[in-house]
Amino acid sequence: MKLRALAHARTGDKGNTSNIALIAYDAADYEHLAAHVTAERVREHFRGIVTGAVTRYALPKIGALNFVLTGALGGGVTRSLALDAHGKGLGSALLDLDIPDRPAAGAAPPR
């Protein structure tokens, strides 16, 4: 399933760093997102775009994950030649990530 089926995203920027908040539509899906949307998966998803570290911050009380992508904006807004210098499209691109389907309600978790 695509990540967009369970969450939406908001993106911001500061210099050459992009910040993507991934927010579950339903709080019941947060654990599934946290298990499958890791910093490593996000870094791999954006290989060729992100030149630095990807750091994930978990915000379980609001059902969100926050990713900080260092070196993601081609030098920053005033230096980048990219059409999307602020990186607003990165949130939408993250939502295209494939994750496993949710377990059926009442199903035992995989071992």
Phi, psi and omega in degrees: 000152176278145180304327182298343178289337184245347188209165171236169185225152173231139185235142175223174180216155173210108183063234182263017183246133175254144180237121181239120174265127178249116187241124179293138173295322183235126181304334179295341180267355184303312183299322178297316178297313182299325181287330189247348179247084182265167176300322181294318179294320180294317179299316179295320180299325182256022178301142183089346178248310182272124181258350181242204182283154170243122180244135179249135174242127180268134179232070187297330183292338176246008176066041185225157171237140179242128180246132176249117184252105182278136179071040185253354190239029175059033179103348180109169187304316184280351181247337186284144174261004181292149176294328180250067186298331179279347179074023181298330180288346181295326177298315178294320179296323178296323181294349177274358179295135176276132175230160178298152175299153175295147173294149178297150179304130179084354180285148177290143178295150180295151178256000000 
